[in-house]
Amino acid sequence: MSNADSPIPTRIADQVTEFNEGFNAEIGADATRVFDDEQSGLRDSGVPAAAVRVGDTIVDATLVTTAGDEVSLSETVGEGPAVLVFYRGAWCPYCNLTLKTYQADLLPQLRERGVALVAISPQTPEGSERSVANGGLEFPVLSDPGNVLVRALGIQTEPVAAARAVHSDLGFDVADSNADATADVPFPTVLVVDRDGKVVFADVHVDYTTRTEVDEVVAAVDALDTPPAS
């Protein structure tokens, strides 16, 4: 198939807009207002000053596979560069949209470039397995119990009380999904790290309805091989 005949990948932002139309109609105006207020507050607060940034070096961490086995981040990534995706959990529809898009549109491009893709959340292994099933994921999906790595990166947060109350009305609670039974979650974040574990791209989204687009990640990966300007 020629490039001209290849389907144009759907941007995550467009998928979110379409999803929100149906979701907001389903949950009603009051619940929608709670989530809108939460997102507005997150945007106003901005990215924490201590959040991971370009130039930082990723510390190694012990994570957990969907089978419940411990594995190190370095072992999972291997010796090459990697894309690390931090997400909230399988309960989050925006996370599911994003991971499914990364599976379809990002993973093939990373494979061509020999770059690993790893997704990390604070869920139990069972929750990670649901993420795999939701998106038909073919890349490692790992648990960070207690958000140990997330805290080291300075990207830990939690839903506001009003949002958790709406979650409860909708039939779930974040703490039930997390390995440590807290409601702590990461800000949705994508990091591109080089073979030495140095961060060359960091995109932290305090508004969990927005995500890093595929073309942004690919551009950051391709810049790894671009020599600095003289």
C-alpha positions as a LaTeX table, in Angstrom:
\begin{tabular}{lrrr}
\hline
Residue & $x$ (\AA) & $y$ (\AA) & $z$ (\AA) \\
\hline
Met1 & 0.00 & 0.00 & 0.00 \\
Ser2 & 1.39 & 3.42 & $-0.92$ \\
Asn3 & 1.66 & 6.27 & 1.55 \\
Ala4 & $-1.10$ & 8.06 & $-0.32$ \\
Asp5 & $-3.44$ & 5.15 & 0.35 \\
Ser6 & $-2.49$ & 4.76 & 4.03 \\
Pro7 & $-5.16$ & 5.86 & 6.52 \\
Ile8 & $-4.42$ & 9.06 & 8.39 \\
Pro9 & $-4.07$ & 8.30 & 12.13 \\
Thr10 & $-6.82$ & 9.84 & 14.24 \\
Arg11 & $-5.46$ & 12.37 & 16.70 \\
Ile12 & $-6.13$ & 11.63 & 20.36 \\
Ala13 & $-7.59$ & 15.10 & 20.85 \\
Asp14 & $-10.24$ & 14.42 & 18.20 \\
Gln15 & $-11.12$ & 11.08 & 19.80 \\
Val16 & $-11.46$ & 12.78 & 23.19 \\
Thr17 & $-13.80$ & 15.41 & 21.76 \\
Glu18 & $-16.00$ & 12.72 & 20.25 \\
Phe19 & $-15.94$ & 10.64 & 23.44 \\
Asn20 & $-16.81$ & 13.59 & 25.67 \\
Glu21 & $-19.94$ & 14.39 & 23.68 \\
Gly22 & $-21.45$ & 11.01 & 24.47 \\
Phe23 & $-19.96$ & 10.68 & 27.95 \\
Asn24 & $-21.18$ & 14.06 & 29.17 \\
Ala25 & $-24.66$ & 13.35 & 27.86 \\
Glu26 & $-24.64$ & 10.02 & 29.68 \\
Ile27 & $-23.48$ & 11.27 & 33.10 \\
Gly28 & $-25.52$ & 14.49 & 33.09 \\
Ala29 & $-24.83$ & 18.17 & 33.62 \\
Asp30 & $-24.01$ & 18.04 & 37.35 \\
Ala31 & $-21.37$ & 15.33 & 37.04 \\
Thr32 & $-19.97$ & 16.97 & 33.92 \\
Arg33 & $-19.60$ & 20.23 & 35.82 \\
Val34 & $-17.65$ & 18.47 & 38.59 \\
Phe35 & $-15.16$ & 17.02 & 36.11 \\
Asp36 & $-14.91$ & 20.32 & 34.22 \\
Asp37 & $-14.13$ & 22.15 & 37.46 \\
Glu38 & $-11.52$ & 19.54 & 38.37 \\
Gln39 & $-9.81$ & 19.88 & 35.01 \\
Ser40 & $-9.91$ & 23.68 & 35.22 \\
Gly41 & $-8.29$ & 23.58 & 38.66 \\
Leu42 & $-5.57$ & 21.26 & 37.43 \\
Arg43 & $-4.79$ & 23.53 & 34.50 \\
Asp44 & $-4.67$ & 26.57 & 36.77 \\
Ser45 & $-2.22$ & 24.82 & 39.12 \\
Gly46 & 0.05 & 23.85 & 36.23 \\
Val47 & 2.84 & 21.32 & 36.10 \\
Pro48 & 4.52 & 20.91 & 39.52 \\
Ala49 & 7.91 & 22.56 & 39.82 \\
Ala50 & 9.45 & 19.27 & 40.91 \\
Ala51 & 8.15 & 17.33 & 37.90 \\
Val52 & 10.59 & 15.45 & 35.69 \\
Arg53 & 12.14 & 17.53 & 32.95 \\
Val54 & 14.49 & 17.26 & 30.00 \\
Gly55 & 18.02 & 16.52 & 31.18 \\
Asp56 & 17.00 & 14.46 & 34.22 \\
Thr57 & 18.16 & 10.86 & 34.48 \\
Ile58 & 15.55 & 8.19 & 35.17 \\
Val59 & 16.22 & 6.13 & 38.28 \\
Asp60 & 15.77 & 2.40 & 38.02 \\
Ala61 & 12.66 & 1.00 & 39.68 \\
Thr62 & 11.09 & $-2.32$ & 40.59 \\
Leu63 & 7.81 & $-2.74$ & 38.74 \\
Val64 & 5.29 & $-5.58$ & 38.46 \\
Thr65 & 4.15 & $-7.41$ & 35.34 \\
Thr66 & 0.58 & $-8.42$ & 34.52 \\
Ala67 & 1.52 & $-11.90$ & 35.81 \\
Gly68 & 2.50 & $-10.44$ & 39.19 \\
Asp69 & 6.25 & $-10.87$ & 38.72 \\
Glu70 & 8.73 & $-8.19$ & 39.76 \\
Val71 & 10.87 & $-6.72$ & 37.00 \\
Ser72 & 13.21 & $-3.76$ & 36.86 \\
Leu73 & 12.55 & $-0.85$ & 34.54 \\
Ser74 & 16.07 & $-1.16$ & 33.12 \\
Glu75 & 15.53 & $-4.85$ & 32.38 \\
Thr76 & 12.27 & $-4.07$ & 30.58 \\
Val77 & 13.68 & $-1.22$ & 28.52 \\
Gly78 & 16.94 & $-2.92$ & 27.58 \\
Glu79 & 19.97 & $-1.08$ & 26.27 \\
Gly80 & 18.34 & 1.20 & 23.74 \\
Pro81 & 16.21 & 4.34 & 23.98 \\
Ala82 & 12.65 & 4.07 & 25.21 \\
Val83 & 9.29 & 5.77 & 25.42 \\
Leu84 & 7.73 & 5.61 & 28.89 \\
Val85 & 4.00 & 6.26 & 29.20 \\
Phe86 & 2.53 & 6.96 & 32.64 \\
Tyr87 & $-1.23$ & 6.61 & 32.82 \\
Arg88 & $-3.93$ & 6.54 & 35.50 \\
Gly89 & $-5.54$ & 3.14 & 34.99 \\
Ala90 & $-7.87$ & 0.95 & 32.99 \\
Trp91 & $-10.81$ & 2.74 & 34.63 \\
Cys92 & $-9.83$ & 5.96 & 32.81 \\
Pro93 & $-11.41$ & 6.19 & 29.34 \\
Tyr94 & $-8.87$ & 8.79 & 28.21 \\
Cys95 & $-6.06$ & 6.39 & 29.10 \\
Asn96 & $-7.72$ & 3.60 & 27.15 \\
Leu97 & $-8.11$ & 5.82 & 24.08 \\
Thr98 & $-4.48$ & 6.84 & 24.32 \\
Leu99 & $-3.00$ & 3.38 & 24.81 \\
Lys100 & $-5.09$ & 1.96 & 21.99 \\
Thr101 & $-3.86$ & 4.74 & 19.70 \\
Tyr102 & $-0.26$ & 4.13 & 20.73 \\
Gln103 & $-0.70$ & 0.44 & 19.95 \\
Ala104 & $-2.06$ & 1.16 & 16.47 \\
Asp105 & $-0.07$ & 4.21 & 15.39 \\
Leu106 & 3.00 & 4.60 & 17.62 \\
Leu107 & 4.25 & 1.08 & 18.33 \\
Pro108 & 4.90 & 0.17 & 14.66 \\
Gln109 & 7.01 & 3.31 & 14.21 \\
Leu110 & 8.97 & 2.65 & 17.39 \\
Arg111 & 9.62 & $-0.92$ & 16.34 \\
Glu112 & 11.07 & 0.32 & 13.06 \\
Arg113 & 13.45 & 2.51 & 15.06 \\
Gly114 & 14.38 & $-0.09$ & 17.67 \\
Val115 & 12.83 & 1.91 & 20.51 \\
Ala116 & 10.99 & 0.28 & 23.42 \\
Leu117 & 7.50 & 1.34 & 24.51 \\
Val118 & 6.43 & 0.76 & 28.12 \\
Ala119 & 3.24 & 1.82 & 29.91 \\
Ile120 & 3.19 & 2.25 & 33.70 \\
Ser121 & 0.36 & 2.82 & 36.18 \\
Pro122 & $-0.26$ & 2.31 & 39.93 \\
Gln123 & $-2.82$ & $-0.41$ & 39.27 \\
Thr124 & $-2.79$ & $-3.96$ & 40.46 \\
Pro125 & $-1.51$ & $-6.51$ & 37.91 \\
Glu126 & $-5.14$ & $-7.38$ & 37.23 \\
Gly127 & $-5.79$ & $-3.74$ & 36.33 \\
Ser128 & $-2.80$ & $-3.75$ & 34.00 \\
Glu129 & $-4.16$ & $-6.86$ & 32.35 \\
Arg130 & $-7.46$ & $-5.04$ & 31.77 \\
Ser131 & $-5.52$ & $-2.25$ & 30.08 \\
Val132 & $-3.89$ & $-4.82$ & 27.81 \\
Ala133 & $-7.27$ & $-6.33$ & 26.96 \\
Asn134 & $-8.92$ & $-2.93$ & 26.41 \\
Gly135 & $-6.38$ & $-1.92$ & 23.78 \\
Gly136 & $-5.05$ & $-5.21$ & 22.47 \\
Leu137 & $-1.66$ & $-4.01$ & 23.68 \\
Glu138 & 1.51 & $-5.75$ & 22.55 \\
Phe139 & 4.01 & $-3.75$ & 24.62 \\
Pro140 & 4.89 & $-4.11$ & 28.32 \\
Val141 & 2.23 & $-2.77$ & 30.69 \\
Leu142 & 3.57 & $-2.61$ & 34.23 \\
Ser143 & 2.42 & $-1.67$ & 37.72 \\
Asp144 & 4.23 & 0.81 & 39.95 \\
Pro145 & 2.85 & $-0.20$ & 43.37 \\
Gly146 & 2.67 & 2.79 & 45.67 \\
Asn147 & 3.64 & 5.14 & 42.83 \\
Val148 & 7.28 & 4.83 & 43.89 \\
Leu149 & 8.65 & 5.73 & 40.46 \\
Val150 & 5.90 & 8.30 & 39.88 \\
Arg151 & 6.79 & 10.09 & 43.13 \\
Ala152 & 10.48 & 10.07 & 42.22 \\
Leu153 & 9.51 & 11.78 & 38.97 \\
Gly154 & 7.36 & 14.38 & 40.75 \\
Ile155 & 4.20 & 13.60 & 38.78 \\
Gln156 & 1.93 & 12.21 & 41.52 \\
Thr157 & $-1.58$ & 13.60 & 42.04 \\
Glu158 & $-5.05$ & 12.36 & 43.02 \\
Pro159 & $-8.65$ & 13.08 & 42.01 \\
Val160 & $-10.36$ & 15.82 & 43.99 \\
Ala161 & $-12.99$ & 14.77 & 46.54 \\
Ala162 & $-15.93$ & 15.91 & 44.39 \\
Ala163 & $-14.64$ & 13.88 & 41.44 \\
Arg164 & $-14.21$ & 10.80 & 43.62 \\
Ala165 & $-17.81$ & 11.21 & 44.76 \\
Val166 & $-18.95$ & 11.18 & 41.14 \\
His167 & $-16.74$ & 8.14 & 40.52 \\
Ser168 & $-18.58$ & 6.45 & 43.39 \\
Asp169 & $-21.94$ & 7.36 & 41.87 \\
Leu170 & $-20.73$ & 5.81 & 38.63 \\
Gly171 & $-19.89$ & 2.60 & 40.45 \\
Phe172 & $-16.15$ & 2.59 & 41.06 \\
Asp173 & $-13.38$ & 4.04 & 43.19 \\
Val174 & $-9.79$ & 4.67 & 42.13 \\
Ala175 & $-8.44$ & 3.19 & 45.35 \\
Asp176 & $-10.01$ & $-0.16$ & 44.50 \\
Ser177 & $-7.88$ & $-0.34$ & 41.36 \\
Asn178 & $-4.56$ & 0.71 & 42.86 \\
Ala179 & $-2.07$ & $-1.74$ & 44.28 \\
Asp180 & $-1.66$ & 0.32 & 47.47 \\
Ala181 & $-5.40$ & 1.06 & 47.94 \\
Thr182 & $-4.88$ & 4.83 & 47.70 \\
Ala183 & $-6.32$ & 7.19 & 45.08 \\
Asp184 & $-2.88$ & 8.45 & 44.05 \\
Val185 & $-2.31$ & 8.50 & 40.29 \\
Pro186 & 0.28 & 9.99 & 37.95 \\
Phe187 & $-0.31$ & 12.99 & 35.78 \\
Pro188 & $-0.54$ & 11.46 & 32.29 \\
Thr189 & 3.05 & 11.76 & 31.10 \\
Val190 & 5.21 & 10.65 & 28.20 \\
Leu191 & 8.99 & 10.53 & 28.54 \\
Val192 & 11.52 & 9.74 & 25.84 \\
Val193 & 14.80 & 8.57 & 27.33 \\
Asp194 & 18.06 & 7.84 & 25.56 \\
Arg195 & 20.14 & 4.69 & 25.99 \\
Asp196 & 21.74 & 6.20 & 29.12 \\
Gly197 & 18.37 & 6.86 & 30.75 \\
Lys198 & 18.55 & 10.62 & 30.22 \\
Val199 & 15.23 & 12.34 & 29.51 \\
Val200 & 15.26 & 14.02 & 26.11 \\
Phe201 & 11.50 & 14.71 & 25.95 \\
Ala202 & 9.06 & 15.20 & 28.82 \\
Asp203 & 5.37 & 15.96 & 28.32 \\
Val204 & 3.37 & 16.14 & 31.57 \\
His205 & $-0.39$ & 16.67 & 31.21 \\
Val206 & $-2.07$ & 18.01 & 34.34 \\
Asp207 & $-5.42$ & 17.96 & 32.52 \\
Tyr208 & $-6.02$ & 14.23 & 32.17 \\
Thr209 & $-8.29$ & 14.69 & 29.14 \\
Thr210 & $-5.33$ & 15.82 & 27.03 \\
Arg211 & $-2.51$ & 13.52 & 25.92 \\
Thr212 & 0.72 & 13.46 & 23.94 \\
Glu213 & 0.04 & 12.92 & 20.25 \\
Val214 & 1.83 & 10.21 & 18.28 \\
Asp215 & 3.61 & 12.62 & 15.96 \\
Glu216 & 5.10 & 14.47 & 18.94 \\
Val217 & 6.57 & 11.26 & 20.32 \\
Val218 & 7.98 & 10.19 & 16.96 \\
Ala219 & 9.56 & 13.60 & 16.42 \\
Ala220 & 11.23 & 13.38 & 19.83 \\
Val221 & 12.53 & 9.88 & 19.08 \\
Asp222 & 13.88 & 10.94 & 15.70 \\
Ala223 & 15.67 & 13.88 & 17.34 \\
Leu224 & 17.77 & 11.38 & 19.28 \\
Asp225 & 19.80 & 10.79 & 16.14 \\
Thr226 & 20.02 & 14.44 & 15.17 \\
Pro227 & 23.43 & 15.99 & 15.95 \\
Pro228 & 23.35 & 19.28 & 17.87 \\
Ala229 & 23.53 & 22.44 & 15.81 \\
Ser230 & 27.05 & 23.84 & 15.51 \\
\hline
\end{tabular}
